[in-house]
Each structure stands twice: as structure tokens, then as C-alpha cells.
Amino acid sequence: QVQLVESGGGLVQAGGSLRLSCAASGSIFSINARGWYRQAPGKQRELVAILATGGSTNYADSVKGRFTISRDNAKNMVYLQMNSLKPEDTAVYYCNLFTGGRTYWGQGTQVTVTS
């Protein structure tokens, strides 16, 4: 079993920055992918960024150049640095882990960007 716990969400003005963190614990295989998704009110959950064990990354077009995903494998942590935030970035952000053929989700952390 794997547990994911996000932190770092909050309220920020447009143009500001936030850093989300996600701690993973439990049975995590060395080969895995870590990611961040978000879900705004009335919308479907969407991919924000994903980072594979080998280091390859993939970002949503809407966040390219503003968000950066990184990981600390020794600590089983993944981070999302969010800069130049926009009101449309407002959503619940979920941490995601794919390992051992299964997908796990955190409980989510709210990010609210005011104009």
C-alpha cells in the first residue's frame, strides 16, 4: 500500500508563486512515475506535470515555462514549483504515483489564485 500526502497549497495573488510538496510512503518500486494533476470546479481532472524515474518530463501546455516538477528519490518526495500563477490555475492539486502497475492519489491541496 502507498500513501501520498500533499502540502503547500494556499491563497496567492496573480503573479505569485507556490511550491507544492508530496510525500510518498509504503511499497514503492524503484521504477515509477510521479505527477501532479488538478481539478477546477466543474471541470475534469487534468494532467499538470509528470516526471518519470529516468528524468523525462511532460507538462500541460498551459503551465509550460511557469511550473517545474522535481523529485527527491531518496526522500520519496515530489515537488511542483509554480511561478507566475494565474487565476485560471485555481484548482485542487493532486499528487499522483504510478508504481508496480498501480496508480495512487493523494487527498489534494487547494490552490487559489486571486486577480
WOHUNOR-V69276 format. One line per field, one symbol per residue. ss: DSSP state (@ for helix, = for strand, . for the rest). phi: phi as a letter, one per 20 degrees, with the letter a starting at -180 (. if undefined). psi: psi as a letter, one per 30 degrees, with the letter a starting at -180 (. if undefined). A space follows every 10 residues. Layout:
ss = ???
phi = ???
psi = ???
This chain:
ss = .======..= ===....=== ======.... .========. .....===== ==....===. ......==== ==@@@.==== ==....@@@. =========. .====...== ====.
phi = .cdccebofr dbfgnecbce ccddboedff ebcdbccbce gmcffcfdac cegfofcbcf gfdgnddceb bcffdldccc eddlfcgfef aeddeccdbl ncdcceence ccdee
psi = kkkkjllfla kllkfalljk lkkklajkle jlkklklljl kgllklkekk jleffklkkk effkfekkkl ljeeghkklj kjlhkleffk lkkkkkkjkg glklkaflkk kkkk.
